[in-house]
Amino acid sequence: MGALQLSQWQFGITTVYHFLFVPLTLGTVWLVAGFQTAWFRTGKVKYLQLTKFFGKLFLINFAMGVVTGIVQEFQFGMNWSEYSRFVGDVFGAPLAMEGLLAFFLESTFLGLWIFGWDRLPKKLHLATIWLAAAGTALSAYFILAANAFMQHPVGFEIDPETGRAVLNDIFAVLFQNTAYIAFFHTLASSFLVSGAGVAAVSAWMIMKNRQVDVFRPAAKLGAWVILVSAVLVSVSGDMDMKVMVAQQPMKVAAAEALYTTTTNAPLSLLSVGDLSGDSATTIMEIPGMLSWLATGSTSGEVQGINDLQAQYLSEYPQYGPDMNFVPYVPVTYWGFRLMIGLGMIAALYALLVLWLFRGGRTPKSRLFAVFNSVIVLFPLFGISAGWIFTEMGRQPWVVFGQQITAQGGSPLLTVAEVWISLIVFTLLYAILAVIEVALLLKYIKAGAPEVVNEDPYGDAQKDADKQLYFAY
Amino acid sequence: MELTTVWFALIAVLWIGYFVLDGFDLGVGMLLPVIGKDELSRRVMINSIATVWDGNEVWLLTAGGATFAAFPLWYATMFSGFYLALLLVLVGLIMRGVAFEYRGKRDSATWRKRWDWAIVVGSALPALLFGVAFGNVVGGSPIEPLVGSQPDLAGSLNFTGNLFTLLNPFSLLMGLMTLTVFMAHGAIFLALKTSGEVREASRKAALRIGLVAAVIAVATLLWYQAFSNRVMFTLPLALIAAVCWLAALGMTLKGRDGWAFIFSSATILLAVTTLFVGLFPRVMVSTIGEGGIYDLTVTNASSQSYTLTVMTIVAVIMTPIVLVYQGWTYWVFRKRISTSMIPPQPASGRADDRFANAAG
């Protein structure tokens, strides 16, 4: 494998890994803020317990998201220097804004939240978690806007002298539909994962007959968060699909392994055979469904892979007559299906939780217990599948229609160098994953802390040399 | 003033922010085995920076992002060229970041000891390597055009050395400077932020390490004059930095911890300013080619004026706001920490809430 392919693997591995932690962070921080607000409003101690319990799980997870995120920002320059040169004028802006507007906000106010229980008045302390939550969402917005530029570049022109992209409309980059729909979709799916996490942990505690009064409302809340976000994921996914048809028809065709342009195109549910050939055998399909999803009408026309390939060959002659503009279809086809299927399983799980735990009931089923203990992985891997589909479906482009991935790498990087970093990252990440999961399990099993409903801030004001309320 | 000059200055400000702020928490991390003789004092040290280290590190991310936005060719050439060095920096930052959060999460001496090493190594690697990297930026590294990669010269400039090219004498000295200065700066911060035995040990360490750092820093900054574009500014700046450093050590000796920290911060500010003033208008110096033809400069490496204007507006609005709320954090957690204030080590998940036992 050459340095470029290795860099692709490295980017894929580190990004998918990073994005195992991010969705849990993005959603859970709002739920923790919600629990703390409920405590602030009602004064009921169980909400404080839930705040601290899920707050701790959130922080264990957040630490991983932060440290793996630094790698992402460095990697553009390290492994993709030609890409960075080409798009830096445009792409750097949202990244710098992410630092100035989002990272400072989330890191500073999260620090205040973690250690500020006895240093800030109750209301101000509550505000810190909401500000941290706003920071995480803003951060997601900027990086998704940057990614949207790769999917659908806007707001720029090519400098005729240097051949590089030059920004001419920042608002187009930040607020194009590709960006805000991706944000909507990502945030909704993050809530899906976080809802599943909260519901599954709570259901487990209830079934163990531990702190049932505390966790019953949380299980219910988690299930409803899943259901509401499942609807929003579908709505935003549908919006995304329509935008994709207009902006990246090849990705849509690859998602369906649709080789010839078709009106009244069916949605394939299951397909066999060599999907990377120029045809595929479909076993199960819904007539007209793809056309409906893509265009809003069952008789709409959906472009096929072979026709798009021919079209791009004439549109982008600079890459030569042998250029292949088709993404790797097995990955896009199955990535797309896994994304939807795994997400739907989470929605079914939510219904199951609401039914099984209705009116103070507790299920005894072992089967459900097993399902419950792995459920969070379904929507989580669904999101991974979605991103793999999105990014692999854009290939061979790194910036759609502007730069191909093969021309975006760092030209002088050696195979040995990338092997070293790939192995180092993979090993380090694997070790950290084991530690992280072990810690999460440990703190889940420990249950919610038994707290007294007191005012640490007031106490600290009375006694200056008192022990710190919270310390590492 | 040209926007490119403004952005050169802003990048310098971000690096100053990073080195002054993360500088002390990297220093505290490295000092863990030096000052933290027992578990309780190690926890005092970690808790002295626990509230702020993450916010401090964002200065690095923002400096990286801002370099990408304002000088993409600088970002691309530097990050791809310093590949393995940056890999080590990343490994360090990952290890220490996770360590702070996870160290107290299991009641086991072995567990904590391992994370302590993660903090020490994870702090030392960036502290050393950022100095080495800057040594190569300001002192020069092999940068030359690749034939046919871009239609313009600046776009085709790439670092053509390897890890060992980066480890040249001047850059290694730079690395030693940042390593020792951050250690002393961290000790000075600890003296300000703690009380009792940790404070006493920190003051001693600050003086001892501070003197070593002084020798290394003076040697480095004098050597740097050979690469400086305007010695008439950088030499006096370096001398003022040295005076500030001595003042920081003097104040430490007198027990004036606040002043000591102000002076050591001023030293870092002045030293980074020295480097950037002597570098301008170059952003990466090439050791290849006559008359600096292969240097990356604020002109040939920068974004166009539209991007710079947009980013200037964002930076002008946001930087003061960030400074205000980050400063407020320091105010909220201004209290000195002593061993008696550290709650008992969490034994299990629930007991690290102090009221667990009280409530039964």
Interface residues (C-beta under 8 A of the other chain):
Chain A: K52 K56 L59 I60 A63 M64 V66 V67 T68 I70 V71 E73 F74 F76 G77 M78 N79 S81 E82 S84 R85 V87 G88 D89 V90 F91 G92 A93 L95 A96 M97 E98 G99 L100 L101 F103 F104 S107 T108 F109 L110 G111 L112 I114 F115 G116 R119 L120 D159 E161 T162 G163 R164 V166 L167 N168 I170 S410 P411 L412 L413 E417 I420 S421 V424 L428 L432 I435 L439 K442 Y443 K445 A446 G447 A448 P449 E450 V451 V452 E454 A464 D465 K466 Q467 L468 Y469 F470 A471 Y472
Chain B: R43 I46 N47 A50 T51 V52 D54 G55 E57 V58 L60 L61 T62 G64 G65 A66 T67 F68 A69 A70 F71 P72 L73 Y75 A76 T77 M78 F79 S80 G81 Y83 L84 L86 L87 L90 V91 L93 I94 M95 G97 V98 F100 E101 Y102 R103 G104 K105 R106 L146 S149 Q150 P151 D152 A154 G155 N158 F159 T160 S303 Q304 Y306 T307 V310 M311 V314 A315 M318 T319 V322 Y325 Q326 T329 V332 F333 K335 I337 S338 S340 M341 I342 P343 S348 G349 R350 D352 D353 R354 F355 A356 A358 A359 G360
